[in-house]
Amino acid sequence: LVATALAPMQKDLKTAPTATTTKPAAVIAPAANGAAPTAEGKAAVVETAPVWTEEQDKMLQDGLAKFPSKMDKNERWSNISKGVKGKGKKECVTRFKAIRDALKKKK
């Protein structure tokens, strides 16, 4: 059921923003890309979600089906991320939450 619901939204979420912040770009820039802000504080950083391939989305869906939500969350997401080539635990959790939120908005 989850895999069926995820498929239509994969394309929309490939470039979805990961988060928003109220911090000025001058504060974010050093942490985001190692560059110090200019004297005017005009450094700009645009954060976008990392691109997910269809294969990686499928791996995530397979992991979600294989490891039940009743498991310890840390252990579950560690196991899921091991099966998603090129993605870590945090990226998998973030992707899942973005898809879940998009599904909720469609209802």
Biopython code that builds the backbone (N, CA, C, O; Angstrom):
import numpy as np
from Bio.PDB.StructureBuilder import StructureBuilder

atoms = [
    (1, "LEU", "N", (0.823, -1.192, 0.000)),
    (1, "LEU", "CA", (0.000, 0.000, 0.000)),
    (1, "LEU", "C", (0.868, 1.257, 0.000)),
    (1, "LEU", "O", (0.599, 2.195, -0.751)),
    (2, "VAL", "N", (1.906, 1.281, 0.837)),
    (2, "VAL", "CA", (2.778, 2.458, 0.897)),
    (2, "VAL", "C", (3.489, 2.650, -0.439)),
    (2, "VAL", "O", (3.581, 3.770, -0.940)),
    (3, "ALA", "N", (3.994, 1.556, -1.016)),
    (3, "ALA", "CA", (4.723, 1.660, -2.281)),
    (3, "ALA", "C", (3.818, 2.213, -3.375)),
    (3, "ALA", "O", (4.262, 3.014, -4.198)),
    (4, "THR", "N", (2.571, 1.799, -3.393)),
    (4, "THR", "CA", (1.626, 2.282, -4.389)),
    (4, "THR", "C", (1.371, 3.770, -4.206)),
    (4, "THR", "O", (1.289, 4.513, -5.184)),
    (5, "ALA", "N", (1.249, 4.197, -2.988)),
    (5, "ALA", "CA", (0.979, 5.606, -2.707)),
    (5, "ALA", "C", (2.196, 6.486, -2.969)),
    (5, "ALA", "O", (2.044, 7.658, -3.311)),
    (6, "LEU", "N", (3.388, 5.944, -2.816)),
    (6, "LEU", "CA", (4.607, 6.736, -2.989)),
    (6, "LEU", "C", (4.944, 6.998, -4.451)),
    (6, "LEU", "O", (5.466, 8.060, -4.790)),
    (7, "ALA", "N", (4.652, 6.048, -5.302)),
    (7, "ALA", "CA", (5.086, 6.124, -6.692)),
    (7, "ALA", "C", (4.700, 7.416, -7.404)),
    (7, "ALA", "O", (5.567, 8.012, -8.042)),
    (8, "PRO", "N", (3.447, 7.891, -7.337)),
    (8, "PRO", "CA", (3.100, 9.100, -8.084)),
    (8, "PRO", "C", (3.806, 10.359, -7.590)),
    (8, "PRO", "O", (3.959, 11.315, -8.349)),
    (9, "MET", "N", (4.231, 10.374, -6.350)),
    (9, "MET", "CA", (4.825, 11.579, -5.797)),
    (9, "MET", "C", (6.339, 11.616, -5.892)),
    (9, "MET", "O", (6.943, 12.633, -5.552)),
    (10, "GLN", "N", (6.968, 10.548, -6.341)),
    (10, "GLN", "CA", (8.424, 10.506, -6.386)),
    (10, "GLN", "C", (8.995, 11.653, -7.198)),
    (10, "GLN", "O", (9.965, 12.282, -6.776)),
    (11, "LYS", "N", (8.415, 11.936, -8.349)),
    (11, "LYS", "CA", (8.929, 12.985, -9.210)),
    (11, "LYS", "C", (8.837, 14.345, -8.519)),
    (11, "LYS", "O", (9.782, 15.132, -8.580)),
    (12, "ASP", "N", (7.712, 14.629, -7.866)),
    (12, "ASP", "CA", (7.518, 15.908, -7.200)),
    (12, "ASP", "C", (8.507, 16.120, -6.061)),
    (12, "ASP", "O", (8.919, 17.253, -5.812)),
    (13, "LEU", "N", (8.892, 15.068, -5.372)),
    (13, "LEU", "CA", (9.731, 15.195, -4.196)),
    (13, "LEU", "C", (11.222, 15.190, -4.488)),
    (13, "LEU", "O", (12.019, 15.424, -3.580)),
    (14, "LYS", "N", (11.617, 14.934, -5.709)),
    (14, "LYS", "CA", (13.038, 14.860, -6.018)),
    (14, "LYS", "C", (13.751, 16.188, -5.806)),
    (14, "LYS", "O", (14.962, 16.205, -5.582)),
    (15, "THR", "N", (13.029, 17.295, -5.872)),
    (15, "THR", "CA", (13.663, 18.595, -5.667)),
    (15, "THR", "C", (13.001, 19.383, -4.552)),
    (15, "THR", "O", (13.137, 20.605, -4.490)),
    (16, "ALA", "N", (12.284, 18.697, -3.668)),
    (16, "ALA", "CA", (11.600, 19.384, -2.575)),
    (16, "ALA", "C", (12.601, 19.941, -1.584)),
    (16, "ALA", "O", (13.618, 19.305, -1.305)),
    (17, "PRO", "N", (12.324, 21.126, -1.048)),
    (17, "PRO", "CA", (13.227, 21.685, -0.029)),
    (17, "PRO", "C", (13.247, 20.804, 1.211)),
    (17, "PRO", "O", (12.241, 20.185, 1.556)),
    (18, "THR", "N", (14.390, 20.750, 1.878)),
    (18, "THR", "CA", (14.497, 19.918, 3.072)),
    (18, "THR", "C", (13.961, 20.617, 4.297)),
    (18, "THR", "O", (13.358, 19.970, 5.153)),
    (19, "ALA", "N", (14.157, 21.904, 4.410)),
    (19, "ALA", "CA", (13.715, 22.615, 5.604)),
    (19, "ALA", "C", (13.747, 24.107, 5.353)),
    (19, "ALA", "O", (14.356, 24.584, 4.396)),
    (20, "THR", "N", (13.086, 24.825, 6.223)),
    (20, "THR", "CA", (13.151, 26.277, 6.159)),
    (20, "THR", "C", (13.763, 26.776, 7.453)),
    (20, "THR", "O", (13.760, 26.072, 8.464)),
    (21, "THR", "N", (14.278, 27.968, 7.421)),
    (21, "THR", "CA", (14.893, 28.530, 8.606)),
    (21, "THR", "C", (14.655, 30.031, 8.648)),
    (21, "THR", "O", (14.431, 30.666, 7.617)),
    (22, "THR", "N", (14.704, 30.581, 9.833)),
    (22, "THR", "CA", (14.566, 32.023, 9.972)),
    (22, "THR", "C", (15.925, 32.692, 10.151)),
    (22, "THR", "O", (16.002, 33.914, 10.271)),
    (23, "LYS", "N", (16.986, 31.910, 10.169)),
    (23, "LYS", "CA", (18.326, 32.477, 10.313)),
    (23, "LYS", "C", (18.725, 33.187, 9.030)),
    (23, "LYS", "O", (18.399, 32.709, 7.944)),
    (24, "PRO", "N", (19.422, 34.317, 9.125)),
    (24, "PRO", "CA", (19.882, 35.003, 7.914)),
    (24, "PRO", "C", (20.934, 34.170, 7.191)),
    (24, "PRO", "O", (21.653, 33.379, 7.800)),
    (25, "ALA", "N", (21.006, 34.367, 5.885)),
    (25, "ALA", "CA", (21.955, 33.613, 5.067)),
    (25, "ALA", "C", (23.385, 33.776, 5.563)),
    (25, "ALA", "O", (24.189, 32.852, 5.440)),
    (26, "ALA", "N", (23.711, 34.929, 6.119)),
    (26, "ALA", "CA", (25.073, 35.175, 6.607)),
    (26, "ALA", "C", (25.430, 34.231, 7.743)),
    (26, "ALA", "O", (26.607, 33.925, 7.939)),
    (27, "VAL", "N", (24.445, 33.765, 8.492)),
    (27, "VAL", "CA", (24.697, 32.840, 9.592)),
    (27, "VAL", "C", (24.764, 31.409, 9.074)),
    (27, "VAL", "O", (25.530, 30.592, 9.585)),
    (28, "ILE", "N", (23.968, 31.112, 8.065)),
    (28, "ILE", "CA", (23.883, 29.750, 7.528)),
    (28, "ILE", "C", (25.092, 29.403, 6.669)),
    (28, "ILE", "O", (25.585, 28.276, 6.722)),
    (29, "ALA", "N", (25.574, 30.359, 5.880)),
    (29, "ALA", "CA", (26.621, 30.088, 4.893)),
    (29, "ALA", "C", (27.833, 29.369, 5.449)),
    (29, "ALA", "O", (28.250, 28.368, 4.867)),
    (30, "PRO", "N", (28.422, 29.826, 6.548)),
    (30, "PRO", "CA", (29.616, 29.131, 7.025)),
    (30, "PRO", "C", (29.364, 27.659, 7.332)),
    (30, "PRO", "O", (30.205, 26.811, 7.034)),
    (31, "ALA", "N", (28.245, 27.357, 7.908)),
    (31, "ALA", "CA", (27.943, 25.969, 8.242)),
    (31, "ALA", "C", (27.606, 25.160, 7.006)),
    (31, "ALA", "O", (27.930, 23.975, 6.938)),
    (32, "ALA", "N", (26.967, 25.771, 6.038)),
    (32, "ALA", "CA", (26.507, 25.048, 4.861)),
    (32, "ALA", "C", (27.619, 24.747, 3.874)),
    (32, "ALA", "O", (27.683, 23.644, 3.331)),
    (33, "ASN", "N", (28.487, 25.705, 3.636)),
    (33, "ASN", "CA", (29.493, 25.476, 2.606)),
    (33, "ASN", "C", (30.892, 25.921, 2.984)),
    (33, "ASN", "O", (31.781, 25.958, 2.132)),
    (34, "GLY", "N", (31.100, 26.254, 4.230)),
    (34, "GLY", "CA", (32.423, 26.601, 4.687)),
    (34, "GLY", "C", (32.871, 28.007, 4.330)),
    (34, "GLY", "O", (33.979, 28.405, 4.691)),
    (35, "ALA", "N", (32.042, 28.770, 3.632)),
    (35, "ALA", "CA", (32.432, 30.120, 3.236)),
    (35, "ALA", "C", (32.026, 31.115, 4.306)),
    (35, "ALA", "O", (30.929, 31.041, 4.860)),
    (36, "ALA", "N", (32.909, 32.033, 4.585)),
    (36, "ALA", "CA", (32.587, 33.087, 5.548)),
    (36, "ALA", "C", (31.679, 34.103, 4.866)),
    (36, "ALA", "O", (31.812, 34.341, 3.666)),
    (37, "PRO", "N", (30.767, 34.698, 5.610)),
    (37, "PRO", "CA", (29.898, 35.701, 5.001)),
    (37, "PRO", "C", (30.690, 36.946, 4.634)),
    (37, "PRO", "O", (31.751, 37.215, 5.197)),
    (38, "THR", "N", (30.160, 37.692, 3.689)),
    (38, "THR", "CA", (30.814, 38.937, 3.299)),
    (38, "THR", "C", (30.616, 39.967, 4.402)),
    (38, "THR", "O", (29.822, 39.757, 5.319)),
    (39, "ALA", "N", (31.328, 41.066, 4.313)),
    (39, "ALA", "CA", (31.197, 42.129, 5.313)),
    (39, "ALA", "C", (29.769, 42.650, 5.361)),
    (39, "ALA", "O", (29.293, 43.075, 6.414)),
    (40, "GLU", "N", (29.088, 42.616, 4.225)),
    (40, "GLU", "CA", (27.706, 43.084, 4.179)),
    (40, "GLU", "C", (26.733, 41.993, 4.635)),
    (40, "GLU", "O", (25.537, 42.247, 4.777)),
    (41, "GLY", "N", (27.241, 40.791, 4.861)),
    (41, "GLY", "CA", (26.383, 39.686, 5.290)),
    (41, "GLY", "C", (25.451, 39.212, 4.199)),
    (41, "GLY", "O", (24.325, 38.806, 4.485)),
    (42, "LYS", "N", (25.894, 39.254, 2.952)),
    (42, "LYS", "CA", (25.018, 38.920, 1.834)),
    (42, "LYS", "C", (25.235, 37.516, 1.284)),
    (42, "LYS", "O", (24.788, 37.225, 0.174)),
    (43, "ALA", "N", (25.897, 36.648, 2.013)),
    (43, "ALA", "CA", (26.080, 35.286, 1.532)),
    (43, "ALA", "C", (24.718, 34.620, 1.441)),
    (43, "ALA", "O", (23.907, 34.733, 2.361)),
    (44, "ALA", "N", (24.467, 33.943, 0.363)),
    (44, "ALA", "CA", (23.165, 33.300, 0.175)),
    (44, "ALA", "C", (23.352, 31.808, 0.000)),
    (44, "ALA", "O", (24.246, 31.363, -0.719)),
    (45, "VAL", "N", (22.516, 31.049, 0.653)),
    (45, "VAL", "CA", (22.563, 29.600, 0.551)),
    (45, "VAL", "C", (21.150, 29.108, 0.303)),
    (45, "VAL", "O", (20.223, 29.470, 1.029)),
    (46, "VAL", "N", (20.986, 28.292, -0.711)),
    (46, "VAL", "CA", (19.695, 27.689, -0.992)),
    (46, "VAL", "C", (19.840, 26.198, -0.767)),
    (46, "VAL", "O", (20.639, 25.535, -1.429)),
    (47, "GLU", "N", (19.067, 25.674, 0.165)),
    (47, "GLU", "CA", (19.127, 24.250, 0.457)),
    (47, "GLU", "C", (18.025, 23.529, -0.299)),
    (47, "GLU", "O", (16.863, 23.931, -0.243)),
    (48, "THR", "N", (18.383, 22.469, -1.005)),
    (48, "THR", "CA", (17.394, 21.617, -1.646)),
    (48, "THR", "C", (17.686, 20.189, -1.245)),
    (48, "THR", "O", (18.807, 19.845, -0.871)),
    (49, "ALA", "N", (16.673, 19.374, -1.329)),
    (49, "ALA", "CA", (16.832, 17.977, -0.956)),
    (49, "ALA", "C", (17.766, 17.282, -1.943)),
    (49, "ALA", "O", (17.771, 17.603, -3.131)),
    (50, "PRO", "N", (18.552, 16.332, -1.449)),
    (50, "PRO", "CA", (19.380, 15.569, -2.367)),
    (50, "PRO", "C", (18.485, 14.791, -3.328)),
    (50, "PRO", "O", (17.377, 14.390, -2.971)),
    (51, "VAL", "N", (18.964, 14.585, -4.526)),
    (51, "VAL", "CA", (18.194, 13.864, -5.531)),
    (51, "VAL", "C", (18.121, 12.382, -5.160)),
    (51, "VAL", "O", (19.114, 11.769, -4.767)),
    (52, "TRP", "N", (16.939, 11.837, -5.294)),
    (52, "TRP", "CA", (16.725, 10.416, -5.063)),
    (52, "TRP", "C", (16.383, 9.771, -6.400)),
    (52, "TRP", "O", (15.508, 10.251, -7.120)),
    (53, "THR", "N", (17.071, 8.689, -6.729)),
    (53, "THR", "CA", (16.766, 7.955, -7.950)),
    (53, "THR", "C", (15.564, 7.055, -7.706)),
    (53, "THR", "O", (15.195, 6.795, -6.561)),
    (54, "GLU", "N", (14.966, 6.588, -8.771)),
    (54, "GLU", "CA", (13.843, 5.648, -8.637)),
    (54, "GLU", "C", (14.308, 4.376, -7.926)),
    (54, "GLU", "O", (13.568, 3.787, -7.137)),
    (55, "GLU", "N", (15.538, 3.965, -8.215)),
    (55, "GLU", "CA", (16.098, 2.771, -7.574)),
    (55, "GLU", "C", (16.216, 2.972, -6.061)),
    (55, "GLU", "O", (15.872, 2.080, -5.284)),
    (56, "GLN", "N", (16.698, 4.131, -5.650)),
    (56, "GLN", "CA", (16.823, 4.419, -4.221)),
    (56, "GLN", "C", (15.459, 4.496, -3.546)),
    (56, "GLN", "O", (15.294, 4.013, -2.426)),
    (57, "ASP", "N", (14.477, 5.099, -4.219)),
    (57, "ASP", "CA", (13.120, 5.135, -3.675)),
    (57, "ASP", "C", (12.570, 3.718, -3.491)),
    (57, "ASP", "O", (11.917, 3.416, -2.492)),
    (58, "LYS", "N", (12.843, 2.867, -4.464)),
    (58, "LYS", "CA", (12.394, 1.470, -4.380)),
    (58, "LYS", "C", (13.073, 0.774, -3.205)),
    (58, "LYS", "O", (12.428, 0.026, -2.470)),
    (59, "MET", "N", (14.373, 1.016, -3.025)),
    (59, "MET", "CA", (15.106, 0.421, -1.902)),
    (59, "MET", "C", (14.526, 0.891, -0.573)),
    (59, "MET", "O", (14.397, 0.102, 0.363)),
    (60, "LEU", "N", (14.176, 2.176, -0.487)),
    (60, "LEU", "CA", (13.564, 2.724, 0.721)),
    (60, "LEU", "C", (12.217, 2.049, 0.976)),
    (60, "LEU", "O", (11.929, 1.645, 2.103)),
    (61, "GLN", "N", (11.405, 1.928, -0.053)),
    (61, "GLN", "CA", (10.101, 1.283, 0.081)),
    (61, "GLN", "C", (10.252, -0.174, 0.526)),
    (61, "GLN", "O", (9.500, -0.647, 1.379)),
    (62, "ASP", "N", (11.217, -0.875, -0.048)),
    (62, "ASP", "CA", (11.466, -2.268, 0.336)),
    (62, "ASP", "C", (11.878, -2.362, 1.802)),
    (62, "ASP", "O", (11.429, -3.249, 2.528)),
    (63, "GLY", "N", (12.733, -1.440, 2.226)),
    (63, "GLY", "CA", (13.171, -1.427, 3.620)),
    (63, "GLY", "C", (12.028, -1.134, 4.574)),
    (63, "GLY", "O", (11.932, -1.747, 5.638)),
    (64, "LEU", "N", (11.160, -0.203, 4.204)),
    (64, "LEU", "CA", (10.001, 0.119, 5.040)),
    (64, "LEU", "C", (9.090, -1.095, 5.193)),
    (64, "LEU", "O", (8.525, -1.328, 6.261)),
    (65, "ALA", "N", (8.953, -1.864, 4.116)),
    (65, "ALA", "CA", (8.117, -3.061, 4.173)),
    (65, "ALA", "C", (8.789, -4.181, 4.971)),
    (65, "ALA", "O", (8.117, -4.945, 5.665)),
    (66, "LYS", "N", (10.105, -4.272, 4.868)),
    (66, "LYS", "CA", (10.851, -5.358, 5.512)),
    (66, "LYS", "C", (10.995, -5.170, 7.019)),
    (66, "LYS", "O", (10.917, -6.136, 7.779)),
    (67, "PHE", "N", (11.205, -3.930, 7.451)),
    (67, "PHE", "CA", (11.441, -3.656, 8.863)),
    (67, "PHE", "C", (10.228, -2.939, 9.454)),
    (67, "PHE", "O", (9.983, -1.774, 9.141)),
    (68, "PRO", "N", (9.474, -3.626, 10.300)),
    (68, "PRO", "CA", (8.212, -3.071, 10.814)),
    (68, "PRO", "C", (8.417, -1.873, 11.737)),
    (68, "PRO", "O", (9.452, -1.740, 12.389)),
    (69, "SER", "N", (7.420, -1.018, 11.776)),
    (69, "SER", "CA", (7.491, 0.191, 12.600)),
    (69, "SER", "C", (7.472, -0.123, 14.088)),
    (69, "SER", "O", (7.709, 0.763, 14.909)),
    (70, "LYS", "N", (7.197, -1.354, 14.444)),
    (70, "LYS", "CA", (7.205, -1.768, 15.855)),
    (70, "LYS", "C", (8.626, -1.940, 16.384)),
    (70, "LYS", "O", (8.829, -2.037, 17.595)),
    (71, "MET", "N", (9.603, -1.979, 15.489)),
    (71, "MET", "CA", (11.012, -2.102, 15.900)),
    (71, "MET", "C", (11.460, -0.827, 16.595)),
    (71, "MET", "O", (10.826, 0.220, 16.464)),
    (72, "ASP", "N", (12.560, -0.922, 17.336)),
    (72, "ASP", "CA", (13.215, 0.262, 17.874)),
    (72, "ASP", "C", (13.529, 1.186, 16.697)),
    (72, "ASP", "O", (14.104, 0.741, 15.704)),
    (73, "LYS", "N", (13.163, 2.456, 16.795)),
    (73, "LYS", "CA", (13.299, 3.384, 15.666)),
    (73, "LYS", "C", (14.734, 3.512, 15.167)),
    (73, "LYS", "O", (14.973, 3.514, 13.959)),
    (74, "ASN", "N", (15.681, 3.618, 16.080)),
    (74, "ASN", "CA", (17.080, 3.752, 15.683)),
    (74, "ASN", "C", (17.546, 2.513, 14.924)),
    (74, "ASN", "O", (18.195, 2.620, 13.884)),
    (75, "GLU", "N", (17.214, 1.351, 15.447)),
    (75, "GLU", "CA", (17.599, 0.100, 14.794)),
    (75, "GLU", "C", (16.907, -0.046, 13.439)),
    (75, "GLU", "O", (17.522, -0.465, 12.459)),
    (76, "ARG", "N", (15.614, 0.308, 13.396)),
    (76, "ARG", "CA", (14.850, 0.193, 12.155)),
    (76, "ARG", "C", (15.466, 1.053, 11.054)),
    (76, "ARG", "O", (15.708, 0.572, 9.947)),
    (77, "TRP", "N", (15.718, 2.325, 11.360)),
    (77, "TRP", "CA", (16.238, 3.212, 10.332)),
    (77, "TRP", "C", (17.675, 2.874, 9.955)),
    (77, "TRP", "O", (18.083, 3.098, 8.816)),
    (78, "SER", "N", (18.439, 2.343, 10.885)),
    (78, "SER", "CA", (19.797, 1.883, 10.549)),
    (78, "SER", "C", (19.724, 0.741, 9.546)),
    (78, "SER", "O", (20.472, 0.711, 8.568)),
    (79, "ASN", "N", (18.812, -0.202, 9.798)),
    (79, "ASN", "CA", (18.644, -1.336, 8.889)),
    (79, "ASN", "C", (18.121, -0.900, 7.529)),
    (79, "ASN", "O", (18.600, -1.371, 6.497)),
    (80, "ILE", "N", (17.148, -0.009, 7.520)),
    (80, "ILE", "CA", (16.594, 0.478, 6.257)),
    (80, "ILE", "C", (17.683, 1.172, 5.442)),
    (80, "ILE", "O", (17.825, 0.911, 4.248)),
    (81, "SER", "N", (18.450, 2.050, 6.080)),
    (81, "SER", "CA", (19.460, 2.818, 5.346)),
    (81, "SER", "C", (20.579, 1.934, 4.791)),
    (81, "SER", "O", (21.186, 2.272, 3.775)),
    (82, "LYS", "N", (20.852, 0.821, 5.439)),
    (82, "LYS", "CA", (21.867, -0.107, 4.915)),
    (82, "LYS", "C", (21.454, -0.667, 3.556)),
    (82, "LYS", "O", (22.304, -1.034, 2.744)),
    (83, "GLY", "N", (20.148, -0.730, 3.314)),
    (83, "GLY", "CA", (19.647, -1.256, 2.051)),
    (83, "GLY", "C", (19.431, -0.204, 0.980)),
    (83, "GLY", "O", (19.017, -0.532, -0.131)),
    (84, "VAL", "N", (19.705, 1.060, 1.297)),
    (84, "VAL", "CA", (19.507, 2.150, 0.329)),
    (84, "VAL", "C", (20.884, 2.672, -0.091)),
    (84, "VAL", "O", (21.544, 3.404, 0.647)),
    (85, "LYS", "N", (21.283, 2.283, -1.263)),
    (85, "LYS", "CA", (22.613, 2.624, -1.782)),
    (85, "LYS", "C", (22.812, 4.135, -1.870)),
    (85, "LYS", "O", (22.024, 4.836, -2.504)),
    (86, "GLY", "N", (23.871, 4.632, -1.229)),
    (86, "GLY", "CA", (24.236, 6.034, -1.324)),
    (86, "GLY", "C", (23.491, 6.964, -0.380)),
    (86, "GLY", "O", (23.656, 8.181, -0.460)),
    (87, "LYS", "N", (22.668, 6.410, 0.520)),
    (87, "LYS", "CA", (21.914, 7.248, 1.443)),
    (87, "LYS", "C", (22.141, 6.778, 2.870)),
    (87, "LYS", "O", (22.266, 5.582, 3.132)),
    (88, "GLY", "N", (22.192, 7.731, 3.786)),
    (88, "GLY", "CA", (22.368, 7.430, 5.201)),
    (88, "GLY", "C", (21.039, 7.390, 5.925)),
    (88, "GLY", "O", (19.982, 7.630, 5.342)),
    (89, "LYS", "N", (21.115, 7.084, 7.197)),
    (89, "LYS", "CA", (19.914, 6.978, 8.030)),
    (89, "LYS", "C", (19.132, 8.284, 8.037)),
    (89, "LYS", "O", (17.917, 8.286, 7.836)),
    (90, "LYS", "N", (19.812, 9.374, 8.262)),
    (90, "LYS", "CA", (19.133, 10.675, 8.338)),
    (90, "LYS", "C", (18.447, 11.023, 7.015)),
    (90, "LYS", "O", (17.329, 11.539, 7.011)),
    (91, "GLU", "N", (19.106, 10.743, 5.907)),
    (91, "GLU", "CA", (18.510, 11.022, 4.593)),
    (91, "GLU", "C", (17.263, 10.180, 4.360)),
    (91, "GLU", "O", (16.279, 10.662, 3.799)),
    (92, "CYS", "N", (17.307, 8.919, 4.792)),
    (92, "CYS", "CA", (16.150, 8.041, 4.629)),
    (92, "CYS", "C", (14.972, 8.520, 5.467)),
    (92, "CYS", "O", (13.835, 8.527, 4.996)),
    (93, "VAL", "N", (15.237, 8.918, 6.699)),
    (93, "VAL", "CA", (14.182, 9.422, 7.574)),
    (93, "VAL", "C", (13.581, 10.699, 6.979)),
    (93, "VAL", "O", (12.362, 10.860, 6.942)),
    (94, "THR", "N", (14.443, 11.597, 6.517)),
    (94, "THR", "CA", (13.980, 12.856, 5.928)),
    (94, "THR", "C", (13.124, 12.594, 4.700)),
    (94, "THR", "O", (12.086, 13.231, 4.518)),
    (95, "ARG", "N", (13.546, 11.669, 3.864)),
    (95, "ARG", "CA", (12.790, 11.322, 2.653)),
    (95, "ARG", "C", (11.430, 10.743, 3.028)),
    (95, "ARG", "O", (10.410, 11.125, 2.455)),
    (96, "PHE", "N", (11.415, 9.834, 3.977)),
    (96, "PHE", "CA", (10.164, 9.233, 4.427)),
    (96, "PHE", "C", (9.205, 10.303, 4.940)),
    (96, "PHE", "O", (8.024, 10.295, 4.595)),
    (97, "LYS", "N", (9.706, 11.218, 5.758)),
    (97, "LYS", "CA", (8.859, 12.273, 6.322)),
    (97, "LYS", "C", (8.316, 13.193, 5.230)),
    (97, "LYS", "O", (7.163, 13.619, 5.296)),
    (98, "ALA", "N", (9.138, 13.501, 4.229)),
    (98, "ALA", "CA", (8.684, 14.357, 3.126)),
    (98, "ALA", "C", (7.564, 13.675, 2.343)),
    (98, "ALA", "O", (6.580, 14.312, 1.967)),
    (99, "ILE", "N", (7.724, 12.390, 2.106)),
    (99, "ILE", "CA", (6.704, 11.644, 1.372)),
    (99, "ILE", "C", (5.427, 11.540, 2.212)),
    (99, "ILE", "O", (4.323, 11.725, 1.702)),
    (100, "ARG", "N", (5.589, 11.246, 3.491)),
    (100, "ARG", "CA", (4.436, 11.138, 4.388)),
    (100, "ARG", "C", (3.668, 12.455, 4.438)),
    (100, "ARG", "O", (2.440, 12.461, 4.357)),
    (101, "ASP", "N", (4.379, 13.559, 4.570)),
    (101, "ASP", "CA", (3.734, 14.877, 4.621)),
    (101, "ASP", "C", (3.019, 15.191, 3.321)),
    (101, "ASP", "O", (1.925, 15.755, 3.336)),
    (102, "ALA", "N", (3.626, 14.831, 2.191)),
    (102, "ALA", "CA", (2.993, 15.068, 0.889)),
    (102, "ALA", "C", (1.716, 14.240, 0.757)),
    (102, "ALA", "O", (0.726, 14.708, 0.196)),
    (103, "LEU", "N", (1.741, 13.022, 1.271)),
    (103, "LEU", "CA", (0.543, 12.176, 1.236)),
    (103, "LEU", "C", (-0.573, 12.791, 2.072)),
    (103, "LEU", "O", (-1.734, 12.784, 1.663)),
    (104, "LYS", "N", (-0.226, 13.316, 3.231)),
    (104, "LYS", "CA", (-1.222, 13.947, 4.107)),
    (104, "LYS", "C", (-1.850, 15.163, 3.438)),
    (104, "LYS", "O", (-3.051, 15.393, 3.572)),
    (105, "LYS", "N", (-1.049, 15.938, 2.723)),
    (105, "LYS", "CA", (-1.554, 17.143, 2.051)),
    (105, "LYS", "C", (-2.497, 16.790, 0.889)),
    (105, "LYS", "O", (-3.399, 17.563, 0.564)),
    (106, "LYS", "N", (-2.287, 15.628, 0.269)),
    (106, "LYS", "CA", (-3.139, 15.221, -0.845)),
    (106, "LYS", "C", (-4.532, 14.820, -0.403)),
    (106, "LYS", "O", (-5.464, 14.836, -1.207)),
    (107, "LYS", "N", (-4.689, 14.460, 0.860)),
    (107, "LYS", "CA", (-5.989, 13.992, 1.347)),
    (107, "LYS", "C", (-6.957, 15.120, 1.526)),
    (107, "LYS", "O", (-8.098, 14.897, 1.930)),
]
sb = StructureBuilder()
sb.init_structure("model")
sb.init_model(0)
sb.init_chain("A")
sb.init_seg("    ")
for serial, (resi, resn, name, xyz) in enumerate(atoms, 1):
    if name == "N":
        sb.init_residue(resn, " ", resi, " ")
    sb.init_atom(name, np.array(xyz, "f"), 0.0, 1.0, " ", f" {name:<3s}", serial, name[0])
structure = sb.get_structure()
